[in-house]
Amino acid sequence: MSLLIKRIALAVLVLFAAPLAAQDLLPPAPYAYKQLEDPAQEAKAQALMETLRCLKCQSQAISDSDAPMAGDMRHQVRTRIKAGEDPEAIRTWLIERYGDYVSYAPQNKPIMWPLFAAPLVILLLAGILLRGRFRKAAKSEKAE
């Protein structure tokens, strides 16, 4: 019985390990490591790539990352810049595809306002509490 379980476990391991190993065996996208011929377009691509986060690495820009996914993203950026697309349109497309985390420059959305308002509310409450505390202390000194 244990031999059958070992064979099943080995088969499952082989089934899941093969696709994972194949990911890194694919050749990199053509523009993953190759710069664009036009220096102005390459400068636009570099500027955009420095503001985009690699999703596989820990907060590393795709311009600095050697991860295959970052190479694919660099390829997409360079291909779209070469086609004449606006860098902000490319950023929007990548955010739609991968989520807000991909961009180092987060977009202002109504759902984010509580994040900015919360510290102000906390400071206001702390001020009110401290004011009440100081008033009590002043009244008790006068009473003595």
C-alpha positions as CSV (number, residue, x, y, z in Angstrom):
1,M,0.0,0.0,0.0
2,S,2.8,2.5,0.8
3,L,4.5,1.8,-2.5
4,L,1.3,2.8,-4.3
5,I,1.1,6.1,-2.2
6,K,4.8,6.8,-3.0
7,R,4.2,6.3,-6.8
8,I,1.1,8.6,-6.7
9,A,3.0,11.2,-4.8
10,L,5.9,11.0,-7.4
11,A,3.4,11.3,-10.3
12,V,1.8,14.3,-8.7
13,L,5.2,15.9,-8.1
14,V,6.2,15.3,-11.7
15,L,3.0,16.7,-13.1
16,F,3.3,19.9,-11.1
17,A,7.1,20.3,-11.3
18,A,7.3,20.1,-15.1
19,P,5.3,23.3,-15.9
20,L,7.1,25.2,-13.2
21,A,10.5,24.3,-14.6
22,A,9.4,25.1,-18.1
23,Q,8.7,28.7,-17.1
24,D,12.4,29.5,-16.7
25,L,13.4,27.5,-19.8
26,L,11.6,29.8,-22.1
27,P,13.8,32.2,-24.0
28,P,13.5,35.9,-22.8
29,A,11.2,38.2,-24.8
30,P,13.1,40.0,-27.6
31,Y,13.0,43.4,-25.9
32,A,13.6,42.1,-22.3
33,Y,17.3,42.9,-22.5
34,K,17.6,44.7,-25.8
35,Q,17.2,48.5,-26.0
36,L,15.2,50.3,-28.6
37,E,17.1,51.8,-31.5
38,D,15.7,55.3,-31.0
39,P,17.4,56.9,-27.9
40,A,14.3,59.1,-27.2
41,Q,12.0,56.1,-27.2
42,E,14.4,54.1,-25.0
43,A,14.6,57.1,-22.6
44,K,10.8,57.1,-22.3
45,A,10.8,53.3,-21.8
46,Q,13.5,53.5,-19.1
47,A,11.7,56.3,-17.3
48,L,8.5,54.3,-17.2
49,M,10.2,51.0,-16.3
50,E,11.8,52.7,-13.2
51,T,8.3,53.5,-11.9
52,L,6.9,50.0,-12.3
53,R,7.4,47.3,-9.7
54,C,8.3,43.7,-10.4
55,L,5.6,41.5,-9.1
56,K,7.9,38.5,-8.4
57,C,10.7,40.5,-6.7
58,Q,10.4,42.3,-3.4
59,S,9.7,45.9,-4.4
60,Q,12.4,46.0,-7.2
61,A,11.7,48.0,-10.3
62,I,11.3,46.1,-13.5
63,S,14.3,48.0,-15.0
64,D,16.6,46.4,-12.3
65,S,15.0,42.9,-12.0
66,D,16.3,39.8,-13.7
67,A,13.1,37.8,-13.1
68,P,11.5,36.4,-16.2
69,M,8.3,38.2,-15.5
70,A,10.1,41.6,-15.2
71,G,11.7,40.8,-18.6
72,D,8.3,40.2,-20.1
73,M,7.1,43.5,-18.7
74,R,10.1,45.3,-20.1
75,H,9.4,43.8,-23.4
76,Q,5.8,44.9,-23.3
77,V,6.8,48.5,-22.3
78,R,9.4,48.7,-25.1
79,T,7.1,47.2,-27.7
80,R,4.3,49.6,-26.9
81,I,6.7,52.6,-26.7
82,K,8.1,51.6,-30.1
83,A,4.5,51.5,-31.5
84,G,4.0,55.1,-30.3
85,E,1.8,54.5,-27.3
86,D,1.9,57.1,-24.5
87,P,3.7,56.0,-21.3
88,E,0.7,56.8,-19.1
89,A,-1.5,54.6,-21.3
90,I,1.0,51.8,-20.9
91,R,1.0,52.3,-17.1
92,T,-2.8,52.3,-17.1
93,W,-2.8,49.1,-19.1
94,L,-0.4,47.4,-16.7
95,I,-2.4,48.6,-13.7
96,E,-5.5,47.1,-15.2
97,R,-3.7,43.9,-15.9
98,Y,-1.7,43.4,-12.7
99,G,-3.4,45.8,-10.1
100,D,-2.3,49.0,-8.4
101,Y,0.7,47.3,-6.7
102,V,2.6,47.3,-10.0
103,S,3.0,51.1,-9.9
104,Y,5.3,53.0,-7.5
105,A,3.1,56.0,-8.1
106,P,-0.4,55.0,-6.8
107,Q,-3.4,56.6,-8.3
108,N,-5.7,58.7,-6.1
109,K,-9.0,56.9,-5.8
110,P,-11.9,57.8,-3.5
111,I,-11.3,54.6,-1.5
112,M,-7.9,55.9,-0.4
113,W,-9.1,59.1,1.3
114,P,-9.7,57.3,4.7
115,L,-6.0,56.4,4.7
116,F,-5.1,60.1,4.5
117,A,-7.9,61.3,6.8
118,A,-7.3,58.8,9.6
119,P,-4.0,60.4,10.9
120,L,-5.7,63.8,11.0
121,V,-8.7,62.4,12.9
122,I,-6.4,60.7,15.4
123,L,-4.4,63.9,15.9
124,L,-7.7,65.8,16.4
125,L,-8.9,63.3,19.0
126,A,-5.5,63.3,20.8
127,G,-5.7,67.2,21.0
128,I,-9.2,67.1,22.4
129,L,-8.2,64.5,25.0
130,L,-5.1,66.4,26.0
131,R,-7.0,69.7,26.3
132,G,-9.5,68.1,28.6
133,R,-6.7,66.5,30.7
134,F,-5.0,69.9,31.1
135,R,-8.2,71.6,32.0
136,K,-8.8,69.1,34.8
137,A,-5.3,69.5,36.0
138,A,-5.7,73.3,36.1
139,K,-9.0,73.1,37.9
140,S,-7.6,70.8,40.6
141,E,-4.6,73.1,41.2
142,K,-7.0,76.1,41.7
143,A,-9.1,74.1,44.1
144,E,-6.0,73.3,46.3
